[in-house]
Amino acid sequence: MIAYIILLAVLLALVACFVAFYRHSKTPEWGDSEARKSALRFLMVIAPLWGMRYQEPHHELPVVTTPGDDHAPLPTVSGGAAPPATPPVDAG
């Protein structure tokens, strides 16, 4: 009976440590910590032994978009000639 109580206490301590670490891993301090960086470097060294490769996360380029209808017809220019795509450069 005492062995079950000891095992239950160990299990509860492990669960409590896991929950505490999980909460700490969501903070900015963990993202910039040296412990996280060294653990990641260690995993990058031993992971290829089992066929796994680390890939840097793909960062999307910032894009400016405006709301509007994608299927709307393009505006037409009256007078027959469209304005130049770029303004003329002054040679002066």
C-alpha positions as CSV (number, residue, x, y, z in Angstrom):
1,M,0.0,0.0,0.0
2,I,2.8,2.4,0.8
3,A,4.4,1.7,-2.6
4,Y,1.2,2.8,-4.3
5,I,1.2,6.1,-2.3
6,I,4.8,6.7,-3.3
7,L,4.1,6.0,-7.0
8,L,1.1,8.2,-6.9
9,A,3.1,11.0,-5.4
10,V,5.8,10.6,-8.0
11,L,3.2,10.6,-10.8
12,L,1.5,13.8,-9.4
13,A,4.9,15.5,-9.2
14,L,5.7,14.6,-12.8
15,V,2.4,15.9,-14.0
16,A,2.8,19.1,-12.0
17,C,6.3,19.6,-13.5
18,F,5.0,19.0,-17.0
19,V,2.2,21.5,-16.5
20,A,4.6,24.1,-15.1
21,F,7.0,23.6,-18.0
22,Y,4.2,23.8,-20.6
23,R,3.0,27.1,-19.1
24,H,6.6,28.4,-19.0
25,S,7.2,27.3,-22.7
26,K,4.4,29.7,-23.9
27,T,6.2,32.8,-22.5
28,P,8.6,35.1,-24.4
29,E,11.3,34.4,-21.8
30,W,11.4,30.7,-22.9
31,G,11.5,31.7,-26.6
32,D,14.7,33.8,-26.0
33,S,16.3,31.5,-23.4
34,E,19.7,29.9,-23.8
35,A,18.3,26.6,-22.5
36,R,15.8,26.4,-25.4
37,K,18.5,27.3,-27.9
38,S,21.0,24.7,-26.6
39,A,18.3,22.0,-26.5
40,L,17.4,22.8,-30.1
41,R,21.1,22.6,-31.1
42,F,21.4,19.2,-29.4
43,L,18.4,17.9,-31.1
44,M,19.7,19.1,-34.5
45,V,22.9,17.1,-33.8
46,I,21.3,13.8,-32.8
47,A,18.1,13.9,-34.9
48,P,19.8,12.9,-38.2
49,L,20.8,9.7,-36.6
50,W,17.2,8.6,-36.9
51,G,16.6,10.2,-40.3
52,M,15.0,13.5,-39.1
53,R,16.0,16.9,-40.5
54,Y,15.3,20.3,-39.0
55,Q,13.9,22.8,-41.4
56,E,13.9,26.5,-40.7
57,P,10.4,27.9,-40.4
58,H,9.2,29.6,-43.6
59,H,8.6,33.3,-43.0
60,E,6.0,34.9,-45.2
61,L,6.9,38.2,-46.8
62,P,4.7,41.1,-45.7
63,V,2.2,42.0,-48.3
64,V,-0.1,45.0,-48.5
65,T,-3.6,44.2,-49.8
66,T,-6.7,46.3,-50.2
67,P,-10.2,45.1,-49.9
68,G,-12.2,44.9,-53.1
69,D,-13.8,42.7,-55.7
70,D,-11.3,40.5,-57.5
71,H,-13.6,40.0,-60.4
72,A,-14.5,43.7,-61.0
73,P,-13.6,45.0,-64.5
74,L,-10.6,47.3,-64.7
75,P,-11.4,51.0,-65.1
76,T,-11.1,52.4,-68.6
77,V,-9.6,55.7,-69.5
78,S,-11.6,58.1,-71.7
79,G,-9.8,59.8,-74.5
80,G,-8.3,56.6,-76.0
81,A,-4.8,56.8,-74.5
82,A,-3.8,55.4,-71.2
83,P,-1.4,57.4,-68.9
84,P,2.2,56.2,-68.7
85,A,3.0,53.5,-66.1
86,T,5.7,55.7,-64.5
87,P,5.8,59.5,-64.3
88,P,8.3,61.1,-66.7
89,V,11.7,61.9,-65.3
90,D,12.7,65.6,-65.4
91,A,16.0,65.9,-67.2
92,G,16.7,69.4,-65.7
